[in-house]
Amino acid sequence: MAVKAFREPLSRERVLAAAVVLADTEGIKALTMRRLATDLDVEAMSLYYYLPSKEALLDGVVETVIMEIHDAVGRLDTTGDWRTRLRHQFLAARQVMLRHPWVPGLLGSRRIIPASVYAYYDGIVGTLVGAGFSYHLAHRALHAFGSMPLGFVQEIFSPASAGGSMEADVAEADLAAMAEALPHLAAMVATGLHDVTDPALGWCDSQVEFEFTLDLLLDGLERLRG
């Protein structure tokens, strides 16, 4: 009698884990129900029991990565002052985002914010208030941090947002073309081109820039706390 091969049963968690892997390896545009079903060796219709639409799938992968951040932060050493704890927390979140560089762009397109995001920011406010900040100043701190608690910064200057290319050689040609009209911006962007060894999550988001901004904010908040 032939022995049937064991097939791991489907679950929402298994589907979303496979979706994250697919987006990591081939990009978020490759993530479709049909392709995901192929990777899981199931019929596409069976996925709709767990995720009723493509939008639900995208919301689910965002939620999955946010929970990965929660897990990473939960493993951190909680000793040290508030600045040390938040710095380590934001950098741990960044390591998660560097593993999933498609997430920052996807986050901005979601209409539903996962409850886990609110819980995550609630913990940050708790750290600030526990260190002596008022809720009013903690609120201002969250505005100043922006998306940094999630490990990335939002782009200000980006070739893609202006209809240009993110490819290095094409982007440099775009910069040369704009240098005459916008000399200071062109010079600034040219000096900020990322080194190939510097982890980046966008045109204006390198590791060095992220840590510089983070330390500037934390030090400034400490002065206000005093």
C-alpha positions as CSV (number, residue, x, y, z in Angstrom):
1,M,0.0,0.0,0.0
2,A,1.4,3.4,-1.0
3,V,2.1,5.8,1.9
4,K,0.5,9.2,1.4
5,A,2.8,12.1,1.7
6,F,2.1,14.3,4.7
7,R,0.8,17.7,3.8
8,E,0.8,20.4,6.4
9,P,-2.8,21.7,6.8
10,L,-3.6,25.2,5.7
11,S,-4.0,28.0,8.3
12,R,-4.2,31.7,8.1
13,E,-0.7,31.9,9.7
14,R,0.8,29.5,7.2
15,V,-0.7,31.3,4.2
16,L,0.6,34.7,5.5
17,A,4.0,33.3,6.2
18,A,4.2,32.0,2.6
19,A,3.0,35.4,1.3
20,V,5.8,37.2,3.2
21,V,8.4,34.8,1.8
22,L,7.1,35.3,-1.7
23,A,7.2,39.1,-1.4
24,D,10.7,38.9,0.1
25,T,12.0,36.8,-2.8
26,E,10.1,38.3,-5.8
27,G,8.7,41.6,-4.6
28,I,5.3,42.7,-3.5
29,K,4.0,42.8,-7.1
30,A,4.5,39.1,-7.4
31,L,2.1,38.5,-4.6
32,T,-1.2,37.2,-6.0
33,M,-3.7,34.6,-4.8
34,R,-2.9,32.4,-7.8
35,R,0.8,32.6,-7.3
36,L,0.5,32.1,-3.6
37,A,-1.7,29.0,-4.1
38,T,0.9,27.6,-6.5
39,D,3.7,28.0,-3.8
40,L,1.4,26.3,-1.2
41,D,0.4,23.6,-3.7
42,V,-3.3,24.2,-3.2
43,E,-6.2,25.6,-5.3
44,A,-6.4,29.4,-5.3
45,M,-10.1,29.2,-4.1
46,S,-9.0,27.5,-0.9
47,L,-7.1,30.6,0.2
48,Y,-10.2,32.8,0.2
49,Y,-11.5,30.9,3.3
50,Y,-8.6,32.5,5.3
51,L,-8.2,35.7,3.4
52,P,-11.4,36.8,1.5
53,S,-9.7,39.3,-0.9
54,K,-6.4,40.6,-2.2
55,E,-6.8,43.6,0.2
56,A,-7.2,41.2,3.1
57,L,-4.0,39.4,2.0
58,L,-2.1,42.7,1.9
59,D,-3.4,43.7,5.3
60,G,-2.5,40.3,6.7
61,V,1.2,40.5,5.5
62,V,1.5,43.9,7.1
63,E,0.1,42.5,10.3
64,T,2.5,39.6,10.1
65,V,5.6,41.8,9.8
66,I,4.4,44.1,12.6
67,M,4.1,41.0,14.9
68,E,7.7,40.1,13.8
69,I,8.7,43.6,15.1
70,H,6.8,42.9,18.4
71,D,8.7,39.6,18.8
72,A,12.1,41.2,18.0
73,V,11.5,44.0,20.5
74,G,10.3,41.5,23.1
75,R,13.7,39.8,23.1
76,L,15.6,43.0,23.8
77,D,17.3,43.8,27.1
78,T,15.0,46.3,28.9
79,T,17.7,47.7,31.2
80,G,19.1,51.2,30.6
81,D,17.5,54.6,30.4
82,W,14.6,55.4,28.2
83,R,16.8,56.6,25.4
84,T,18.8,53.4,25.3
85,R,15.6,51.3,25.3
86,L,13.9,53.2,22.5
87,R,17.0,53.4,20.4
88,H,17.5,49.6,20.6
89,Q,13.8,49.2,19.9
90,F,13.7,51.3,16.8
91,L,16.9,49.7,15.5
92,A,15.5,46.2,16.1
93,A,12.4,47.2,14.1
94,R,14.7,48.4,11.4
95,Q,16.4,45.1,11.1
96,V,13.0,43.5,10.5
97,M,12.2,46.1,7.8
98,L,15.6,45.5,6.1
99,R,14.5,41.8,5.8
100,H,11.3,43.0,4.2
101,P,12.1,46.1,2.3
102,W,8.8,46.1,0.5
103,V,6.8,46.8,3.7
104,P,7.4,50.6,4.1
105,G,5.8,51.2,0.7
106,L,2.9,48.8,1.4
107,L,2.2,50.4,4.8
108,G,1.5,53.7,3.3
109,S,-1.2,52.2,1.0
110,R,-3.2,50.5,3.8
111,R,-6.6,51.9,4.8
112,I,-6.7,49.7,7.9
113,I,-4.0,50.0,10.7
114,P,-3.5,46.7,12.5
115,A,-4.4,46.8,16.2
116,S,-0.8,45.5,16.8
117,V,0.5,48.9,15.6
118,Y,-1.5,50.7,18.2
119,A,-0.3,48.3,20.9
120,Y,3.3,48.9,19.7
121,Y,3.0,52.7,20.0
122,D,1.2,52.4,23.3
123,G,4.3,50.7,24.6
124,I,6.5,53.6,23.4
125,V,4.2,56.1,25.1
126,G,4.5,54.0,28.3
127,T,8.3,54.1,28.1
128,L,8.2,57.9,27.7
129,V,5.7,58.5,30.5
130,G,7.5,56.1,32.8
131,A,10.7,58.2,32.2
132,G,8.9,61.4,33.4
133,F,7.4,62.8,30.2
134,S,3.9,64.3,30.2
135,Y,1.4,62.8,27.9
136,H,1.4,66.1,26.0
137,L,5.1,65.8,25.4
138,A,4.9,62.1,24.6
139,H,2.3,63.0,21.9
140,R,4.7,65.5,20.4
141,A,7.5,62.9,20.5
142,L,5.4,60.5,18.5
143,H,4.8,63.2,15.9
144,A,8.6,63.8,15.8
145,F,9.4,60.1,15.5
146,G,7.1,59.6,12.6
147,S,7.6,56.1,11.2
148,M,11.0,55.6,12.9
149,P,9.6,53.4,15.6
150,L,8.8,50.9,12.8
151,G,12.3,51.1,11.5
152,F,12.2,53.4,8.5
153,V,11.8,57.1,7.6
154,Q,9.5,58.4,5.0
155,E,11.1,59.7,1.8
156,I,11.4,63.4,1.2
157,F,13.4,63.5,-2.0
158,S,13.2,60.4,-4.2
159,P,13.7,60.0,-8.0
160,A,10.7,57.6,-8.1
161,S,8.3,60.1,-6.5
162,A,9.3,62.6,-9.2
163,G,8.8,60.2,-12.0
164,G,12.5,59.3,-12.3
165,S,14.3,56.0,-11.7
166,M,15.8,54.4,-8.6
167,E,18.5,52.8,-10.8
168,A,21.8,54.3,-9.8
169,D,23.1,55.2,-13.3
170,V,19.7,56.6,-14.5
171,A,19.2,58.5,-11.2
172,E,22.6,60.1,-11.5
173,A,21.7,61.3,-15.0
174,D,18.5,62.8,-13.7
175,L,20.5,64.6,-11.0
176,A,22.8,66.0,-13.7
177,A,19.8,67.3,-15.6
178,M,18.4,69.1,-12.7
179,A,21.7,70.5,-11.4
180,E,21.3,73.8,-13.3
181,A,17.8,74.5,-12.2
182,L,18.1,73.2,-8.6
183,P,21.8,73.5,-7.8
184,H,21.6,73.1,-4.0
185,L,19.2,70.2,-4.0
186,A,21.1,68.4,-6.7
187,A,24.4,68.9,-4.8
188,M,22.8,67.7,-1.5
189,V,21.3,64.6,-3.1
190,A,24.5,63.8,-4.9
191,T,26.6,63.9,-1.7
192,G,24.0,61.7,0.0
193,L,24.1,58.8,-2.5
194,H,24.3,55.6,-0.4
195,D,27.4,53.5,-0.2
196,V,26.7,50.0,-1.5
197,T,27.5,48.6,2.0
198,D,25.1,50.9,3.8
199,P,21.7,49.2,4.4
200,A,19.0,51.4,2.9
201,L,15.2,51.4,2.7
202,G,14.9,54.1,0.1
203,W,16.6,57.0,-1.6
204,C,16.8,59.1,1.6
205,D,16.9,56.3,4.2
206,S,20.3,54.9,4.9
207,Q,21.4,53.3,8.2
208,V,23.7,56.3,8.9
209,E,20.9,58.8,8.2
210,F,18.4,56.8,10.3
211,E,20.7,56.6,13.3
212,F,21.7,60.3,13.0
213,T,18.1,61.4,13.0
214,L,17.2,59.0,15.8
215,D,20.0,60.2,18.1
216,L,19.1,63.8,17.3
217,L,15.5,63.3,18.4
218,L,16.3,61.3,21.5
219,D,18.9,63.9,22.7
220,G,16.5,66.7,22.0
221,L,13.7,65.0,23.9
222,E,16.0,64.4,26.9
223,R,16.6,68.1,27.1
224,L,12.9,68.9,27.0
225,R,12.3,66.2,29.7
226,G,14.8,68.0,32.0
